[in-house]
């Protein structure tokens, strides 16, 4: 009996210590999480409408960021389905050398800086509805702003294609693409996928996809921060026909985050 009471007594004495240790262990990750939030907030320049964290992200950091966001929002997907959405760091262009703010005004200069033949940005491939550059924005209004920003590359007979839902019906965009040559297209993820599925948006001539990742709204949200934009973006970028172009040395496709 003494031995039993001793064992019980030792167990009771240990319990508070274990509980205290557990409390301390639980507290540690919370502190780290709070620190991370503060660091993220420091990157968010609401006045400029920018998340400056993307300025420091090389290919591997971008790949990790995309994977993390996809896992966070893709809770209804299986492990296999999530793995299909993975984008390798090797296909992501490193733009950390760019020193200027990633604003709407600087977009054309950035595009020239990370294009192998910037003089061709003003040209349109011969095939109808087959742009060499697609810019992906998180919302229709932001896409409209980017259209205005890149009109510097627009030439007669080579308009910038507006491929987003704001003020435009899918049928109108299908008709436009099937009868128009265009070098640069600006769209939102889901609408771009719908047009590719339709066959109106031809990716044969596509040489670069540029994601408008740095832009944030007044609620500090960018294209990767909302399920309704992040998941369509992940599905767009991981399409089989695009992945094949990423890995094609002869007709490579650059994946660039602005």
Order of alpha helices (4+ residues) and beta strands (2+ residues): alpha-beta-beta-alpha-alpha-alpha-beta-alpha-beta-alpha-beta-alpha-beta-alpha-alpha-beta
